[in-house]
């Protein structure tokens, strides 16, 4: 796993890169947060959806809720980017819609949009 630091409008964002899945369960998500926090001092993360296990996107598994609650509890913000069109679950689409209207969790189509969402939704 590589952590690329993106600086935009005085905000530092950790862009996660890897050739394998980075978030496979709750512990791997916590490990990611702690790695980013202690190695880079950052609490804003952008990650491509292909680095997250498919189980995350099956809401009935409970994994997404469990992981995203930890992000919020630890005061991290995350933007997951990629093509979500293949997911046809109405509950997932509703979850994505609601998340995108908050301040901490976003599901968007591109890295640029992910960075912009984190910057423009920053709570003062």
C-alpha positions as CSV (number, residue, x, y, z in Angstrom):
1,X,0.0,0.0,0.0
2,X,1.2,3.5,-0.8
3,X,-0.1,6.8,0.6
4,X,0.1,9.7,-1.7
5,X,-0.3,13.1,-0.1
6,X,-2.5,15.5,-2.0
7,X,-2.5,19.1,-0.9
8,X,-5.3,21.3,-2.1
9,X,-6.5,24.6,-0.6
10,X,-4.4,24.0,2.5
11,X,-6.0,20.6,3.1
12,X,-3.9,17.5,3.1
13,X,-5.6,14.4,1.8
14,X,-4.2,10.8,1.8
15,X,-4.8,9.1,-1.5
16,X,-4.5,5.3,-1.0
17,X,-2.9,3.3,-3.8
18,X,-2.4,-0.5,-3.9
19,X,-2.5,-3.5,-6.2
20,X,-4.6,-5.4,-3.7
21,X,-7.6,-4.9,-1.5
22,X,-6.8,-2.6,1.4
23,X,-10.1,-2.7,3.3
24,X,-11.3,-6.3,3.8
25,X,-12.8,-6.1,7.2
26,X,-13.1,-3.8,10.3
27,X,-9.5,-4.4,11.5
28,X,-8.0,-3.6,8.1
29,X,-10.0,-0.3,8.0
30,X,-8.8,0.6,11.5
31,X,-5.2,-0.3,10.5
32,X,-5.5,2.0,7.4
33,X,-6.8,4.9,9.5
34,X,-4.0,4.5,12.1
35,X,-1.3,4.2,9.4
36,X,-2.5,7.3,7.7
37,X,-2.8,9.3,10.9
38,X,0.6,8.3,12.4
39,X,2.7,8.2,9.2
40,X,1.2,11.3,7.5
41,X,-0.8,13.1,10.2
42,X,-3.9,13.2,8.0
43,X,-7.5,12.3,8.7
44,X,-8.9,12.8,5.2
45,X,-8.7,9.8,2.9
46,X,-9.6,9.1,-0.7
47,X,-9.6,5.5,-1.9
48,X,-10.7,3.8,-5.1
49,X,-13.6,1.4,-4.5
50,X,-11.6,-1.5,-6.0
51,X,-9.4,-1.4,-2.9
52,X,-12.4,-2.2,-0.7
53,X,-13.9,-5.7,-0.5
54,X,-17.2,-6.3,-2.4
55,X,-18.8,-7.4,0.9
56,X,-18.6,-3.7,1.9
57,X,-21.2,-2.9,-0.8
58,X,-23.7,-5.5,0.4
59,X,-25.4,-3.5,3.1
60,X,-27.0,-6.6,4.7
61,X,-23.5,-7.7,5.6
62,X,-23.2,-4.8,8.1
63,X,-19.6,-4.2,7.1
64,X,-20.1,-0.8,5.6
65,X,-22.0,0.5,8.6
66,X,-19.4,-1.0,11.0
67,X,-16.4,0.5,9.1
68,X,-17.9,3.9,8.4
69,X,-19.0,4.3,12.0
70,X,-15.3,3.8,13.0
71,X,-14.2,6.4,10.6
72,X,-16.7,8.8,12.1
73,X,-15.8,7.8,15.7
74,X,-12.2,8.5,15.0
75,X,-13.0,11.8,13.2
76,X,-11.8,10.6,9.8
77,X,-13.4,11.6,6.6
78,X,-13.4,9.3,3.5
79,X,-14.3,9.7,-0.1
80,X,-14.6,6.4,-2.1
81,X,-14.3,6.8,-5.8
82,X,-15.2,4.6,-8.8
83,X,-18.0,3.4,-10.8
84,X,-21.0,2.4,-8.6
85,X,-23.4,1.8,-11.5
86,X,-23.1,-2.0,-11.3
87,X,-24.7,-2.0,-7.9
88,X,-28.5,-2.2,-8.3
89,X,-29.5,-2.5,-4.6
90,X,-31.9,0.3,-3.7
91,X,-30.8,0.3,-0.1
92,X,-27.2,0.8,-1.2
93,X,-28.2,3.6,-3.7
94,X,-30.1,5.3,-0.8
95,X,-27.1,4.9,1.5
96,X,-24.8,6.5,-1.1
97,X,-27.3,9.3,-1.7
98,X,-27.6,10.0,2.1
99,X,-23.8,9.8,2.6
100,X,-23.1,12.2,-0.2
101,X,-25.3,14.8,1.6
102,X,-23.3,14.7,4.8
103,X,-19.8,15.9,5.7
104,X,-17.8,12.8,6.4
105,X,-18.4,10.0,3.9
106,X,-18.7,10.3,0.1
107,X,-19.1,8.0,-2.9
108,X,-18.1,9.7,-6.1
109,X,-17.0,8.8,-9.6
110,X,-13.4,10.1,-9.8
111,X,-10.4,11.1,-7.7
112,X,-10.8,14.8,-8.6
113,X,-14.4,14.7,-7.5
114,X,-13.4,12.9,-4.3
115,X,-10.8,15.6,-3.4
116,X,-13.3,18.4,-4.2
117,X,-16.0,16.8,-2.0
118,X,-13.6,16.6,1.0
119,X,-12.5,20.2,0.5
120,X,-16.0,21.7,-0.1
121,X,-17.7,19.8,2.7
122,X,-15.1,20.8,5.3
123,X,-16.8,21.8,8.5
124,X,-15.2,24.8,10.1
